[in-house]
Amino acid sequence: FLQERIKVGGKAGALGDTVTVTRDKTKITVTSDSTFSKRYLKYLTKKYLKKNNVRDWLRVISSNKDRNVYELRYFNIAENEAEEEE
């Protein structure tokens, strides 16, 4: 999904040598030689979650220890149910 949607030079899917997307078992790594916005990567990730109908259960957050890392985490549903009961 990311390889098709990331825009380089105004064209989607034309990554060339400037942006590489690699996948290890549970980790996807996006490296860029030019400037690349973290917010744009977060936007694309949210768009992917929405397309696959899992946006209601997963959220995209940046890691506490390293600000260059985004993680997908489940919403804490137990806390939300407790707030609705009150």
N, C-alpha and C positions, 0 to 999 in steps of 0.2 A: 504494500500500500504506500509506504513512504517513498520508495523509489519512483513510483508513478506520479506522486503528488508534489514532491519538493520542487520548487521553482528555482532555477539558476538562470540569471540573465533574462528573466521574464518568461521563460519557457518551462513548462512542467515536464518532468521526466528526463530532461537533458542535463544529467548530473556531470558528465565528463570526468575529469580528473580532480575537480575542486571539491566534490562532496562524495564521501563513501559511506555506505550503509552496510554494516556487517551484523551477523546474528550468531550468537552463541546460545546454548540451550534455552536459558531464560532471560537473556540480556540482548538488547539491540543497541548497537553503538553507531552513532552518527558523528563522523569527523569531517571537518571542513578546513580547507586551506584559506578560504576567503571569509569575510564576515558572515556570520549566520546567527539569526535571532533565536534566542531560547523561547521567546513567546510564540514565534512561528511554529516551532517544533511542538509546543504545547497545544497550539491551535489544531495542528494536523492530527495529533494524538486524540484530542477530544472529538474531532470529526470522524475518526476511525471508530471510536467507541460508540458514537451515535449511530453510525451506519450499521454496526453489528448488534445494536440494541442491548448493549451492556453499560451504557452511560449511567443508568440508574443505580448500578451496583459498584462501579469502579470510579475512582477519581485520580487525577494526575496531580502529584505534589512534588516539590523539589526536596531533595534529601537534606537533612539537617547538617550533616558533616561536610558535604561537598555540594556547592551550589550549581555545579555543572552537571548534576545527575537528576533525572526525573524518575519517579517511581509510580507504579500503579498500585493503589491500595483500595481495599474494600471500604465502603462506608460503614461506620459503626452503627448498625441498625438497632441494637439493644438500647443505646442511649436515646435514639430518636423516638422509640416506642414509649420510653419512660416520660419524655417530655410531653408527648401527646396525651398521656393519661392524666397529667396534672391540670 
